Amino acid sequence: MIYTALGDSITFGENASSWAKAYPQLAVSALNSRSRSRKFTGYVIARPGWSSNNLLNAVIGQGSPIISQSEAVSIWIGGVDLANAALYSLKTQQPVAVKQSIANYSRNLSAMLAHIRNRSHAQIVCCTQYNPFPNSPLAIESIDRLNQTTYEVAQSYHAKVAPAHAWFEGKQADLIYGYRKGKMEDALSGFLPIHPNDSGHRVIATGLTPYLIPRN
């Protein structure tokens, strides 16, 4: 049984204390502890800095063979698209960049889901994005729109949605590595306080695992 985690730096395990403590690996362990009759193997197709464009290219290219053999696939993407657009909007006061970013994300996620559906029988789970900047109105509005888009696109392809945003809501200071004031300005210094710490990865794995159990 194969579980493939698709994503960006969060899925890659950026700022987790070790590779084994990133949520994809924790989810595989949880899946194996739930079922003694089925052994799960995990694969991660993710890189720090990947946008939805980058992930789409990887899904169609290098990831296609393993995805076609997978029983479960999770997709966590869009944060880079939105972060770049939101920071640009913050600096230039031009919110149109966020709208364009979400429209592009919608197209790319649709293309990914269509590709996976055409080549795999896998259970597909799309993850929503938690808000690392809960004290910034622009972040609240933008991430809400991103997550609504995720729900709409996933529904179109009969994919499940794992509400990661709900798992982190009100707990960001405890679950995000390097959390500061919860404002977008925190990211302007160069360090991005956006990734889960070990506790955050455990929360994600615990919440995500039930969604990954393949249909019988």
C-alpha atoms as one frame of an Amber mdcrd trajectory, in Angstrom:
protein
   0.000   0.000   0.000   1.446   3.360  -1.025   0.676   6.799   0.398   2.108
   9.725  -1.569   2.275  13.196  -0.032   2.428  16.058  -2.539   3.296  19.586
  -1.512   5.773  22.332  -0.762   8.037  23.073   2.201   5.426  22.041   4.793
   5.127  18.563   3.292   8.894  18.459   2.762   9.291  18.875   6.526  10.936
  22.278   6.684  11.680  23.203  10.338  10.740  19.782  11.684  13.571  18.562
  13.900  14.063  15.518  11.675  12.670  13.939   8.540  10.971  11.270  10.633
   8.975  13.890  12.534   7.421  15.509   9.459   3.726  14.771   9.024   3.965
  12.406   6.003   6.206  10.007   7.915   4.089  10.284  11.054   0.972   9.567
   8.997   2.539   6.429   7.525   3.385   5.216  11.027  -0.176   5.914  12.147
  -1.632   4.090   9.137   0.534   1.064   9.836  -0.423   1.021  13.511  -4.115
   1.025  12.530  -3.840  -1.909  10.138  -1.708  -4.964  10.751  -2.932  -6.638
   7.575  -1.815  -3.847   5.234   1.658  -2.328   5.200   1.920   1.256   4.019
   4.966   2.790   2.365   5.226   6.554   2.127   6.569   8.720  -0.694   7.011
  12.484  -0.590   7.008  14.653  -3.707   7.623  18.121  -2.320  10.257  20.851
  -2.246  10.658  24.104  -0.327   9.532  27.024  -2.440   7.304  25.008  -4.735
   4.269  26.829  -6.058   1.225  25.090  -7.471   2.857  25.444 -10.900   5.926
  23.556  -9.706   3.899  20.809  -8.088   1.713  20.382 -11.153   4.817  19.871
 -13.283   6.121  17.291 -10.787   2.786  15.444 -10.663   2.616  15.198 -14.450
   6.307  14.354 -14.765   8.404  12.601 -12.136   5.527  11.793  -9.806   3.174
  10.172 -12.270   4.480   6.572 -12.000   4.334   6.424  -8.184   1.000   8.261
  -8.045  -0.513   5.689 -10.404   0.389   2.971  -7.866  -0.793   4.866  -4.787
  -3.782   3.967  -2.624  -3.818   7.413  -0.995  -2.567  10.819  -2.151  -2.592
  14.049  -0.193  -2.100  17.491  -1.714  -0.951  20.472   0.343  -0.038  23.384
  -1.894  -0.858  27.030  -2.516   0.936  28.639   0.390   3.846  29.831  -1.740
   1.496  31.178  -4.414  -0.435  33.116  -1.799   2.548  34.260   0.266   4.312
  35.782  -2.722   1.157  37.576  -3.836   0.223  38.736  -0.342   3.675  40.143
   0.419   3.625  41.924  -2.929   0.199  43.336  -2.117   1.409  44.397   1.326
   4.316  46.316  -0.169   2.455  47.840  -3.124  -1.115  48.073  -1.773  -2.335
  46.257  -4.898  -4.654  43.424  -3.759  -5.245  42.286  -7.351  -2.129  40.109
  -7.043  -3.892  37.894  -4.503  -6.915  37.417  -6.778  -4.683  36.442  -9.682
  -2.720  34.051  -7.482  -5.833  32.228  -6.293  -7.173  31.967  -9.843  -3.883
  30.405 -10.938  -3.962  28.052  -7.945  -7.482  26.957  -8.870  -6.405  26.071
 -12.411  -3.350  24.172 -11.244  -5.168  22.226  -8.535  -7.870  21.281 -11.043
  -5.222  20.038 -13.455  -3.527  17.997 -10.718  -6.746  16.354  -9.625  -7.740
  15.585 -13.202  -4.339  13.985 -13.857  -4.498  11.881 -10.693  -8.098  10.810
 -11.312  -7.215   9.708 -14.839  -4.261   7.582 -13.748  -4.994   6.333 -10.266
  -7.730   4.841  -8.090  -6.196   6.553  -5.058  -8.090   8.202  -2.268  -7.318
  11.904  -2.828  -7.184  14.320   0.080  -6.694  18.069  -0.373  -5.438  19.912
   2.706  -6.531  23.422   3.552  -3.958  26.028   4.572  -3.667  27.207   8.173
  -3.070  30.896   8.830   0.424  31.666  10.216  -0.522  35.350  10.437  -3.859
  35.389  12.292  -3.378  39.012  13.321  -3.233  40.331   9.749  -6.570  41.067
   8.038  -5.062  40.530   4.574  -3.843  37.064   5.586  -7.214  36.158   7.071
  -9.102  37.198   3.946  -6.605  35.674   1.506  -6.316  32.304   3.226 -10.084
  32.063   3.614 -10.409  32.566  -0.146  -7.668  30.039  -0.854  -9.352  27.444
   1.336 -12.758  28.088  -0.198 -11.180  27.506  -3.593  -9.701  24.242  -2.334
 -13.129  23.056  -1.185 -14.752  23.984  -4.500 -12.131  22.345  -6.699 -11.912
  19.219  -4.539 -15.678  18.798  -4.657 -15.586  18.950  -8.441 -13.298  15.908
  -8.488 -14.879  14.050  -5.569 -11.758  14.483  -3.462 -11.813  14.737   0.316
 -10.748  17.900   2.138  -8.743  17.769   5.369  -9.377  21.020   7.319  -5.843
  21.724   8.504  -6.788  25.361   9.071  -9.197  24.290  11.809  -6.561  22.160
  13.540  -4.275  25.205  13.911  -6.851  27.907  14.589  -6.077  29.677  17.866
  -3.016  27.466  18.445  -0.573  28.995  15.950   1.866  30.182  18.609   2.276
  26.608  19.862   2.353  24.841  16.502   4.410  27.106  14.211   8.204  27.233
  14.282   9.539  30.706  15.073   6.097  32.220  15.601   6.303  35.907  16.499
   3.393  38.340  16.500   1.213  36.576  13.972   1.455  39.445  11.490   2.573
  39.384   7.877   5.226  41.957   8.714   6.970  39.175  10.675   8.027  37.717
   7.311   9.639  40.883   5.983  12.846  40.291   7.953  13.767  37.354   5.708
  12.842  34.447   7.996   9.397  33.011   7.318   7.651  31.924  10.542   5.182
  29.755   8.672   6.177  26.103   9.023   4.912  23.639  11.611   7.180  22.712
  14.483   7.251  19.104  15.673   4.027  19.595  17.597   2.402  21.081  14.498
   3.430  18.115  12.383   1.977  15.738  14.979  -1.312  17.637  14.909  -1.403
  17.429  11.115  -0.629  13.700  11.051  -3.266  12.966  13.684  -5.903  14.935
  11.811  -4.967  13.738   8.341  -4.600   9.999   8.913  -8.339   9.157   9.029
  -8.816  10.849   5.650  -6.102   8.696   4.066  -7.646   5.307   4.797  -8.460
   3.914   1.334 -11.990   3.055   0.337 -12.716  -0.684   0.408
